[in-house]
Amino acid sequence: MNMTLSGFELMKMIGEQQDRRQFQQLNWRGTFAEYLDIVARKPQVARNAFQRVYDMIMSYGTEEFIDAKKRLIRYKFFSDESFDGDDAVFGLEIPLMRLVNFFKGAARGYGTEKRVLLLHGPVGSSKSTIVRRLKRGLEHYSRTEDGALYTYDWYPGVIENHDTFDWRQVPESEWEKCPMHEEPLHLIPRDLRASFIERLNENLDPDRQIRIEGDLCPVCRFHFRELMQRYDGDWLKVMNHVRVRRLVFSEQDRVGIGTFQPKDEKNQDSTELTGDINYRKIAIYGSDSDPRAFNFDGEFNIANRGIIEFVEMLKLDVAFLYDLLGASQEHRIKSKKFAQTDIDEVIIGHTNEPEYRRLENNEFMEALKDRTVRIDIPYVTRLRDEVRIYERDFNRKKVRVHIAPHTLEMAAMWAVLTRLEEPKKPNLTLLQKLKLYNGKTLPGFTEDNIKELRKEAVREGMEGISPRYIQDKISNALVSNQEEGYINPFMVLNELESGLKNHALITDEEQRKRYRDLLAVVREEYTEIVKNEVQRAISADEEAIKRLCANYIDNIKAYTQREKVRNRYTGQYEEPDERLMRSIEEKIDIPESRKDDFRREIMNYIGALAIEGKTFDYRTNERLHKALELKLFEDQKDSIKLTSLVSRVIDKDTQEKIDVVKARLIRDFGYNEQSATDVLNYVASIFARGDTRR
C-alpha cells in the first residue's frame, strides 16, 4: 500500500539530505590574520586564474595511450561525468593537449597568460562545449577543498575600540563587498610584498610559487586610502575593517564567470565589459568620479579571478577589441572616469572559419592577431568517439523508443566519412581509411601508414557534417517512428538523406551528391554487418561448433603428421578429409598454396598451449572462430530455410529454428522482438536474391 508523504515529511527528507557542514565551509568568514594562516598552510589558495584552471584540469587525472605510434594524453576532466555529463567531450585528444599546454605555460608565467585564447573550427565541433565545461568545472572546483579561494569585504564605519572590536557583531548590511572579488593579498602594500612573498615561497616548487600581481580596484583603493588617512597610516588598524570570506564561482550569480555575446554591431556598448556610472548614487556621493558611484559590474569586472568567455568573438565591434588588447597583454581594463584597473582572468573566445578568415584579411587587426593563440577544434574523425557523442544523448535512460543495434554507429559512420579527405593511396577506400583511424588493422597497412595518412590530410575534420545535424535527424526519426516502437539504421539514414536538400550550410550540388554517395557506402556496410550477425546467430550453436572444430583439428593433426583419421562412426582409419579442411579454410580466404602453413600454425599453437598445461579453445583464435561460424552457417542455412521468410510460408519446424535464431539476436546482439524480425526479413530478402557475398 502506497503512503502519500505529507509536506512536512517531504521537507524533513530534504533537510536531512542537506550538507550543512559544506554550507558552513563555503560560507567561511574570518579576519585577514586568519586568512594569512590559511595561506601559510595552503599557498595554492592565492593562485592566479591560469594556475587555478590548470590545476583544476590536472586534478581529474590523465591517461596515456599510443595511437599510430604517437603518444597521446587523455585529460579526464573533459569527459568526467561527475559534473555536466551532458557536456563530455570525446575524441579530441590532440586539440585538448594543445589547450592544456596553453594553460600549463600560462600557469608558469611563460607568456601565454598574456594572450587571448581563441578556439577556432567548424560549427558544432565542441568549441562552446569546451568553454562551457571549463566554466562549469571552475564553479565545481571552487566548491572543493583543493579549489578554495577567498576575497574580502570592507566595514567603512567607525571602530570605537580596536582592542575589543568583534567584526562578527557588525550587521551584514554594513559590509561592502569588493566589487571585483579580489585576492586579499592585494591589501599588502606594494613596497612590503617582496619580503612577504619570499617567506611564503621558501619551500615551494619554483613552478608553484605564488605571485602577488596587480593592485586594488578603484572602490577598494578608495576605502584603503580613506582608512589609512583616518588611522594616520596604521595598516594594522585598517585591517580591522576587513573581513575575508570564501569565494564560490557562479555564472548565474555573476561571480568569477563572465560571458559576453555580441549583439548587432550598432547596439554594442563597451560599458557591458567595463561597467558604467550609477547616476542614482551621484546624488549621494556628489561626483561621477567617486568609485562608489560607479557600477563595476561589466563582464571583465565580474569575471575577475576566473574566466570570461567571448561568444563568436570576432563579431565584436572594433572598440571592444581594443579593450581585449589591454586586458590580455597588460591584464588591465579601462573603466571611464577611472585609471586602468588590474584584472586576473582567463580570456577565451571561439569563432568559426568565415569569421576567422575575415580577421586574417583585415590588416587593421594585426595587434589582435599578434595577441591571440589559436587552437583548431576540428570534428571528430574516430568512429568510436563519434558514436559516444550520440550514445550520450540517445540511450535507454533518455529514450523510451528502442534503438536497434548499429543505428547510432551508422549515423556516426556517415558523419565521419563526410569529414575525411580522400586517401591518396590508390588501394585504399575512404571506408577503409575510417576503419584504420578507428583502430582496425588492414592487410598491407602499418601504423606508419596511418601517420602518413593523417599528415597528408592537413584540413581533415575542419569540414563535413556536424554532430548537431545528426542529432536533429535521429530525433526526427524517433518522433516519426514512435508508433513502430523502434528505429533502425535505415530509418535514420533516410532522414539524413532527406534533410540534405534543405541543409543550410551545403550550397554546392557536387558536395551534396558526394554526401549522398557516402550514404550508399554506409548502407552497404550496414548490410554486410547484419548479414554477418544473422550468420553468427544461425551458427551460434556452441556444441555444433565444438564438434566441427574437434573434427577439423583431428584432420589437420593427421594431415601434418601424415597419419590417418579414425572414423567415429565406422571405426575405420581413413585419409584426412581434405574437402572438410578446405571448406573451412576457404571461408577466411586461405589459398591452396598457404593451407600447409596455416595448418602447421594451428598445430604449433596447440602444442605451445599443451606445454603450458593449457587446453586449446577455438575462441582464442579469431580467424579460425570466424571460419567455423561461416562453415556452420553454410551447413545450417538450408535446414532453416531462411529464404522462406520472404514468402511467409513457413512450416512449424522451420519456425521453431527461426525463433531460436531470433532469440539469439535479441540475447547476443541487443535487438528487440520487432527489430530482430525485421533484420531477419531483410537478410532473408538478400539471400532470396542470391546475394551471399562475404
C-alpha positions in Angstrom: 0.0 0.0 0.0 1.5 3.4 -1.1 1.5 6.0 1.6 1.5 9.6 0.5 4.1 11.7 2.3 3.0 14.9 4.0 4.6 18.2 3.1 6.4 18.3 6.5 7.8 14.8 5.9 9.0 15.8 2.4 10.6 18.9 3.9 12.3 16.8 6.6 13.6 14.4 4.0 15.2 17.4 2.1 16.6 18.8 5.3 18.2 15.5 6.3 20.0 15.3 2.9 21.4 18.8 3.2 25.1 19.0 3.9 25.3 21.8 6.5 29.0 21.3 7.1 29.8 22.0 3.5 27.5 25.1 3.6 29.5 26.4 6.6 32.8 25.7 4.8 31.6 27.5 1.6 30.4 30.5 3.7 33.6 30.8 5.9 34.4 34.2 7.2 37.4 35.4 9.1 40.0 38.1 9.8 42.8 39.0 7.5 45.2 37.4 10.0 43.2 34.1 9.9 43.4 34.2 6.1 47.2 34.5 6.3 47.1 31.4 8.4 45.3 29.6 5.6 47.8 31.0 3.0 50.7 29.7 5.1 49.2 26.2 5.2 47.9 26.2 1.7 49.6 28.7 -0.5 47.6 27.5 -3.5 44.6 29.5 -2.3 46.4 32.5 -3.7 46.9 31.1 -7.2 46.2 33.2 -10.2 43.4 32.3 -12.6 45.6 30.4 -15.1 47.2 28.3 -12.3 43.7 27.5 -10.9 42.4 26.4 -14.3 45.4 24.2 -15.0 45.3 22.6 -11.5 41.6 22.0 -11.9 42.1 20.1 -15.2 45.0 18.1 -13.7 43.1 17.2 -10.6 40.9 14.8 -12.6 43.9 12.8 -13.7 45.3 11.7 -17.1 45.8 8.6 -19.0 48.4 8.0 -21.7 47.8 5.9 -24.8 49.5 5.2 -28.1 47.7 6.0 -31.4 49.6 5.2 -34.6 52.9 5.3 -32.7 52.1 8.7 -31.3 51.9 9.1 -27.5 48.8 10.9 -26.6 47.4 12.1 -23.3 43.7 12.0 -22.4 42.7 14.6 -19.8 39.9 13.0 -17.9 38.4 16.4 -16.9 36.9 16.8 -20.4 34.9 13.5 -20.2 34.3 13.2 -16.5 30.6 12.8 -15.7 30.7 13.9 -12.0 29.6 17.3 -13.3 27.8 18.2 -16.5 27.9 14.7 -18.0 25.9 16.0 -21.0 28.8 18.2 -22.0 31.5 15.5 -22.0 34.0 15.9 -24.9 35.2 12.8 -26.8 37.9 12.1 -29.4 39.7 15.5 -29.4 42.9 14.4 -27.6 45.3 16.4 -29.8 43.4 19.8 -29.7 42.8 19.3 -25.9 46.5 18.6 -25.4 47.3 21.9 -27.1 44.7 23.6 -24.9 46.1 22.2 -21.7 49.7 23.1 -22.8 48.5 26.7 -23.2 47.3 26.7 -19.6 50.4 25.0 -18.4 52.6 27.7 -20.0 50.4 30.4 -18.6 50.4 28.9 -15.1 54.2 29.0 -15.1 54.3 32.5 -16.4 55.9 31.6 -19.8 54.0 34.2 -21.7 50.7 32.6 -22.8 49.0 34.2 -19.8 49.3 37.5 -21.9 47.3 36.1 -24.8 43.7 35.7 -25.8 42.8 32.0 -26.3 40.8 31.6 -29.4 39.1 28.2 -30.3 38.5 28.0 -34.0 36.7 25.4 -36.0 33.6 24.5 -37.9 30.1 24.8 -36.5 29.2 22.1 -33.9 32.8 21.0 -33.3 32.6 21.4 -29.5 34.2 24.8 -29.2 31.5 26.3 -27.0 31.1 23.0 -25.2 34.8 23.1 -24.2 34.5 26.6 -22.8 31.2 25.8 -21.1 33.0 22.8 -19.5 35.8 25.0 -18.3 33.3 27.4 -16.7 31.3 24.7 -15.1 34.5 22.9 -14.0 35.7 26.1 -12.2 32.4 26.5 -10.5 32.6 22.9 -9.2 36.3 23.2 -8.4 35.8 26.4 -6.3 33.4 24.4 -4.0 36.1 21.8 -3.2 38.8 22.0 -0.6 41.6 21.9 -3.3 39.9 24.7 -5.3 39.2 27.0 -2.4 39.8 30.7 -2.9 39.0 33.8 -0.9 38.0 37.5 -1.2 37.1 40.3 1.2 34.6 42.9 2.4 35.0 46.4 3.9 33.5 47.8 7.0 33.8 51.6 6.4 32.1 52.5 9.7 33.8 53.8 12.9 35.5 51.4 15.3 35.5 52.8 18.8 37.9 50.4 20.4 40.2 48.3 18.2 41.2 46.0 21.2 37.6 44.9 21.9 36.2 45.2 18.3 34.5 42.0 17.1 33.7 42.0 13.4 31.0 39.3 13.9 28.9 41.9 15.7 28.7 44.2 12.6 25.3 43.8 10.8 25.7 42.2 7.3 24.1 45.3 5.7 27.1 47.4 6.8 29.7 45.4 5.0 30.6 46.5 1.4 31.9 43.8 -0.9 34.9 44.2 -3.1 33.0 44.5 -6.5 35.8 42.5 -8.3 36.2 39.9 -5.5 39.9 40.4 -5.4 42.7 38.4 -3.9 43.0 39.6 -0.2 46.8 39.7 -0.6 46.3 42.8 -2.7 45.8 44.5 0.7 49.5 44.2 1.4 51.2 47.4 0.3 53.4 47.0 -2.8 56.6 48.1 -1.0 56.1 45.4 1.6 55.2 42.5 -0.6 58.7 41.3 -1.6 59.7 40.1 1.9 56.3 38.5 2.4 56.4 36.6 -0.9 60.0 35.5 -0.2 58.9 34.0 3.1 55.8 32.4 1.6 57.6 30.8 -1.3 60.6 29.4 0.7 59.5 25.8 0.5 57.5 25.9 -2.7 58.5 24.4 -6.1 59.6 27.1 -8.5 56.7 26.3 -10.8 54.2 26.6 -8.0 55.4 29.8 -6.3 52.8 32.5 -5.5 53.0 35.9 -7.1 51.1 38.9 -5.9 50.3 40.8 -9.1 48.1 43.8 -9.6 46.6 46.3 -7.2 43.4 47.2 -5.6 40.3 48.0 -7.7 39.1 51.7 -7.5 36.5 51.0 -4.8 38.9 49.1 -2.5 41.6 51.7 -3.2 39.2 54.4 -2.1 38.3 52.6 1.2 42.0 51.7 1.8 43.1 55.3 1.3 40.3 56.8 3.5 41.1 54.4 6.3 44.8 54.9 6.1 44.3 58.6 6.5 41.8 58.0 9.4 44.5 56.0 11.3 47.5 58.1 10.2 49.0 55.2 8.2 48.4 52.4 10.8 47.9 49.5 8.4 47.1 47.1 11.3 44.1 49.2 12.3 42.9 49.4 8.7 42.9 45.6 8.5 40.4 45.5 11.4 37.9 46.9 8.8 38.5 43.9 6.5 36.6 40.6 6.6 37.9 37.8 4.4 35.4 35.2 3.1 35.3 32.1 0.9 34.6 32.8 -2.7 32.5 30.4 -4.8 32.3 30.9 -8.5 28.9 31.1 -10.1 28.0 32.2 -13.6 24.3 32.7 -12.6 25.3 35.0 -9.7 28.0 36.6 -11.9 30.9 35.7 -9.7 34.1 34.8 -11.3 32.5 33.6 -14.6 31.6 36.1 -17.3 30.1 35.6 -20.7 29.8 38.2 -23.4 27.7 37.6 -26.5 27.8 40.4 -29.2 24.5 41.7 -30.5 24.2 43.6 -33.7 27.1 46.0 -34.3 25.0 49.2 -33.8 24.0 48.3 -30.3 27.3 47.1 -28.8 28.2 49.1 -25.7 31.7 48.9 -24.1 30.1 49.5 -20.7 28.9 45.9 -20.8 32.5 44.9 -20.4 33.9 47.5 -18.0 31.0 48.9 -16.0 29.1 52.1 -16.0 28.2 55.2 -13.9 25.4 54.7 -11.3 23.6 58.0 -11.8 21.4 57.4 -8.7 24.4 57.4 -6.5 26.0 60.6 -7.9 23.4 62.5 -5.8 24.7 60.6 -2.7 28.4 60.9 -3.3 28.4 64.2 -5.2 30.7 63.2 -8.1 30.7 60.8 -11.0 34.4 60.3 -10.3 33.7 58.7 -6.9 34.2 55.0 -7.3 31.2 54.3 -5.1 29.0 56.0 -7.7 30.2 53.5 -10.4 28.9 50.0 -11.1 32.0 47.8 -11.6 29.8 45.1 -12.9 30.9 44.7 -16.5 31.8 41.2 -17.7 35.5 41.9 -17.3 34.9 43.1 -13.7 32.7 40.2 -12.5 34.9 37.6 -14.2 38.0 38.6 -12.2 39.8 35.6 -10.7 38.1 33.2 -13.1 37.1 33.1 -16.8 35.5 35.4 -19.3 34.0 33.8 -22.5 33.5 35.7 -25.7 30.9 34.0 -27.8 31.6 34.5 -31.6 34.4 36.7 -30.5 35.3 38.1 -34.0 31.9 39.6 -34.4 32.9 42.2 -31.7 33.0 45.8 -32.6 36.5 47.3 -33.0 36.1 49.3 -29.8 35.7 46.1 -27.8 38.7 44.6 -29.4 40.8 47.5 -28.0 39.6 46.5 -24.6 40.7 43.0 -25.3 44.2 44.1 -26.2 44.8 45.7 -22.8 43.1 43.0 -20.9 45.2 40.3 -22.4 48.6 41.9 -22.7 48.6 44.2 -19.6 46.0 42.4 -17.5 44.2 45.8 -17.2 40.9 47.3 -18.2 39.9 50.9 -18.5 36.6 52.0 -17.0 35.5 55.5 -17.8 36.4 58.1 -15.2 39.0 55.8 -13.6 42.6 54.8 -14.1 43.4 51.3 -15.5 42.3 48.5 -13.2 44.1 45.3 -12.8 42.4 42.0 -13.6 43.3 38.3 -13.2 41.3 36.2 -15.6 41.4 33.8 -18.5 40.1 35.4 -21.7 38.8 32.7 -24.0 36.8 33.1 -27.2 35.6 31.0 -30.0 34.8 31.6 -33.7 34.0 29.8 -36.9 36.0 29.7 -40.1 34.3 32.5 -42.1 34.8 35.0 -39.2 38.4 33.9 -38.8 39.2 34.4 -42.5 37.8 37.9 -42.2 40.3 38.6 -39.3 43.2 37.2 -41.4 42.3 39.5 -44.3 41.9 42.6 -42.1 45.2 44.5 -41.9 43.8 46.7 -39.1 43.5 43.7 -36.8 47.3 42.9 -36.7 47.5 43.8 -33.0 44.8 41.3 -32.1 46.2 38.5 -34.2 49.6 39.1 -32.5 48.0 38.7 -29.1 45.9 35.6 -29.9 46.7 31.9 -29.5 44.5 30.0 -31.9 43.7 26.4 -31.3 41.8 24.5 -34.0 38.9 22.4 -32.8 38.0 20.0 -35.7 35.2 17.5 -35.9 35.9 14.0 -34.5 37.5 11.7 -37.1 37.5 8.5 -35.0 34.3 6.5 -35.3 34.1 5.1 -31.8 34.3 8.7 -30.3 31.6 10.0 -32.6 29.4 7.1 -31.5 29.9 8.1 -27.9 28.6 11.6 -28.6 25.2 10.2 -29.8 25.1 7.5 -27.1 25.3 10.3 -24.5 22.1 11.8 -25.9 20.2 8.7 -27.1 20.4 6.0 -24.6 17.9 3.8 -22.6 17.7 6.3 -19.8 16.7 9.2 -22.0 14.9 7.5 -24.9 12.0 5.1 -24.5 11.8 4.1 -28.1 14.1 1.1 -28.8 17.1 2.0 -30.9 18.2 -1.1 -33.0 21.8 -2.1 -32.9 24.2 -0.1 -35.2 21.7 2.7 -35.7 23.9 5.3 -33.9 27.0 3.7 -35.3 25.8 4.0 -39.0 24.8 7.7 -38.5 28.2 8.3 -36.9 30.0 6.5 -39.7 28.4 8.7 -42.3 29.3 11.8 -40.3 32.9 10.8 -40.0 33.1 9.8 -43.7 32.0 13.3 -44.8 34.9 14.8 -42.7 37.7 12.6 -44.1 39.8 13.6 -47.1 40.0 11.1 -49.9 43.2 9.0 -49.4 45.9 9.4 -52.0 46.8 5.8 -51.9 45.0 4.0 -54.9 44.5 0.8 -53.0 42.7 2.4 -50.0 39.0 3.4 -49.9 37.6 6.1 -47.7 35.7 3.5 -45.6 38.9 1.6 -45.1 40.6 4.8 -44.0 37.8 5.3 -41.5 38.4 1.8 -40.1 42.2 2.3 -39.9 41.6 5.5 -37.9 39.2 3.6 -35.7 42.0 1.1 -34.7 41.2 -1.8 -37.1 44.2 -3.5 -38.8 44.1 -4.0 -42.6 46.5 -6.2 -44.6 49.3 -4.1 -46.0 48.9 -1.1 -43.7 51.0 -0.3 -40.7 50.9 2.3 -38.0 53.4 4.3 -40.1 50.9 4.4 -42.9 48.2 5.7 -40.6 50.6 8.5 -39.5 51.2 9.3 -43.2 47.5 9.4 -43.9 46.9 11.9 -41.1 49.9 14.0 -42.0 48.9 14.4 -45.7 45.3 15.4 -44.7 46.0 18.8 -43.3 42.4 20.1 -43.0 40.8 16.8 -42.1 37.9 17.3 -39.6 37.6 21.0 -40.5 34.8 20.4 -42.9 31.9 17.9 -43.2 28.6 17.2 -41.4 28.3 18.5 -37.8 27.1 16.3 -34.9 24.1 18.7 -34.5 22.7 17.7 -37.9 23.0 14.0 -37.0 21.3 14.6 -33.6 18.5 16.5 -35.2 17.8 13.7 -37.7 18.0 11.0 -35.1 15.5 13.0 -33.1 13.2 13.3 -36.2 13.5 9.5 -36.7 12.5 8.9 -33.1 9.4 11.2 -33.4 8.4 9.8 -36.8 8.6 6.2 -35.8 7.1 6.2 -32.3 4.2 4.0 -33.4 6.7 1.5 -34.7 8.2 1.3 -31.2 11.8 1.4 -32.5 14.1 2.9 -35.0 16.8 1.2 -37.2 19.7 2.4 -39.3 17.7 2.7 -42.5 15.1 5.0 -40.8 17.9 7.3 -39.6 19.9 7.2 -42.9 16.7 8.1 -44.8 16.2 11.1 -42.5 19.8 12.1 -43.1 19.4 11.9 -46.8 16.1 13.8 -47.0 17.5 16.6 -44.9 20.4 17.2 -47.3 18.3 19.2 -49.8 17.4 21.8 -47.2 20.8 21.8 -45.4 21.6 25.5 -44.8 25.4 25.0 -45.0 25.5 23.0 -48.2 25.4 25.3 -51.2 27.4 23.1 -53.6 25.5 20.4 -55.5 28.6 18.5 -56.0 29.1 18.3 -52.3 25.5 17.3 -51.8 26.0 14.4 -54.3 29.2 13.3 -52.5 27.3 13.1 -49.2 24.5 11.1 -50.9 27.1 8.7 -52.3 28.6 8.2 -48.9 25.2 7.3 -47.5 25.1 4.5 -50.1 28.5 3.3 -48.8 27.2 3.3 -45.2 24.1 1.3 -46.3 26.2 -1.3 -48.0 28.5 -1.6 -44.9 25.4 -2.0 -42.7 24.1 -4.8 -45.0 27.4 -6.6 -44.5 27.2 -6.2 -40.8 23.7 -7.5 -40.3 24.4 -10.4 -42.8 27.3 -11.3 -40.6 25.2 -11.1 -37.4 22.5 -13.3 -38.8 25.1 -15.8 -39.9 26.6 -15.8 -36.4 23.2 -16.2 -34.8 22.4 -19.1 -37.0 25.7 -20.7 -36.3 25.8 -19.9 -32.6 25.3 -23.5 -31.6 28.3 -23.9 -29.3 28.2 -27.7 -29.2 28.0 -27.8 -33.0 31.0 -25.5 -33.4 32.9 -27.5 -30.8 32.2 -30.7 -32.8 33.2 -29.1 -36.1 36.4 -27.7 -34.5 37.3 -31.1 -33.0 36.8 -32.8 -36.4 38.9 -30.1 -38.1 41.7 -30.4 -35.5 41.7 -34.3 -35.8 42.1 -34.0 -39.6 44.8 -31.3 -39.7 46.7 -33.2 -37.0 46.6 -36.4 -39.1 47.5 -34.3 -42.2 50.5 -32.6 -40.7 51.8 -35.8 -39.1 51.0 -37.9 -42.2 48.7 -40.2 -40.4 45.1 -41.5 -40.9 42.0 -40.4 -39.0 39.7 -42.8 -37.2 36.1 -42.6 -38.4 34.0 -42.1 -35.3 31.0 -43.9 -36.8 32.6 -46.9 -38.7 35.8 -47.2 -36.5 37.8 -47.5 -39.7 41.0 -45.4 -40.4 40.7 -43.1 -43.4 42.7 -40.4 -45.1 42.3 -36.9 -43.7 39.1 -35.2 -45.1 40.6 -32.7 -47.5 37.2 -31.4 -48.5 36.2 -30.7 -44.9 39.5 -28.9 -44.2 39.3 -26.7 -47.3 35.7 -25.9 -46.9 36.6 -24.3 -43.5 39.8 -22.6 -44.7 38.3 -21.1 -47.7 35.9 -19.2 -45.5 38.8 -17.0 -44.4 40.5 -16.8 -47.8 43.3 -19.3 -47.1 44.6 -20.1 -50.6 45.6 -23.6 -51.6 49.2 -22.6 -51.6 49.0 -21.4 -48.0 47.0 -24.3 -46.5 50.0 -26.2 -45.2 51.4 -23.1 -43.4 48.0 -22.4 -41.8 47.6 -25.9 -40.6 51.1 -26.1 -39.1 50.5 -22.7 -37.5 47.4 -24.1 -35.7 49.2 -27.3 -34.6 52.2 -25.3 -33.3 49.8 -23.1 -31.3 48.1 -26.1 -29.8 51.5 -27.7 -29.0 52.7 -24.5 -27.2 49.5 -24.4 -25.1 50.0 -28.1 -24.2 53.5 -27.4 -22.9 52.0 -24.7 -20.6 49.3 -27.2 -19.4 46.5 -25.3 -21.2 43.8 -26.6 -23.5 43.1 -25.2 -26.9 39.9 -23.2 -27.3 38.8 -22.2 -30.8 37.5 -18.8 -29.4 41.1 -17.6 -28.8 41.9 -17.8 -32.5 39.7 -15.2 -34.1 40.3 -16.3 -37.7 39.6 -20.0 -37.0 36.5 -19.0 -35.0 35.2 -16.9 -37.9 35.8 -19.8 -40.4 34.0 -22.3 -38.2 31.0 -20.0 -37.8 30.8 -19.4 -41.5 31.1 -23.1 -42.3 28.4 -24.0 -39.8 26.1 -21.2 -41.2 26.6 -22.7 -44.7 25.7 -26.1 -43.4 22.6 -24.9 -41.4 21.1 -22.1 -43.5 19.3 -24.5 -45.9 17.8 -26.5 -43.0 16.4 -23.3 -41.5 15.1 -22.2 -45.0 15.8 -18.5 -44.2 14.6 -17.5 -47.7 11.2 -18.9 -46.9 10.7 -15.9 -44.6 10.2 -13.8 -47.7 7.3 -16.0 -48.9 5.7 -16.0 -45.5 5.0 -19.8 -45.9 6.9 -21.4 -43.0 6.4 -24.9 -41.6 6.4 -25.4 -37.8 9.9 -27.0 -37.7 11.4 -24.1 -39.6 9.5 -21.5 -37.5 11.0 -23.1 -34.3 14.5 -22.8 -35.8 13.9 -19.2 -36.8 12.6 -18.4 -33.3 15.9 -19.8 -31.9 17.9 -17.5 -34.2 15.7 -14.5 -33.3 16.2 -15.2 -29.6 20.0 -15.3 -30.2 19.8 -11.9 -32.0 17.9 -10.5 -29.0 20.2 -12.1 -26.4 23.6 -11.6 -28.0 23.3 -8.5 -30.2 20.8 -6.2 -28.4 17.8 -6.4 -30.8 14.2 -6.4 -29.6 11.4 -8.7 -31.0 10.4 -6.3 -33.8 13.9 -5.2 -34.9 15.1 -8.8 -34.8 12.2 -9.9 -37.0 12.9 -7.0 -39.4 16.6 -7.7 -39.7 15.9 -11.4 -40.4 13.4 -10.4 -43.1 16.0 -8.1 -44.6 18.8 -10.6 -44.6 16.3 -13.3 -45.9 15.5 -11.0 -48.9 19.2 -10.7 -49.7 19.6 -14.5 -49.7 16.5 -14.8 -51.8 18.2 -12.6 -54.4 21.2 -14.9 -54.2 23.4 -12.1 -52.8 25.6 -14.1 -50.3 28.8 -12.2 -50.9 31.2 -12.3 -48.0 
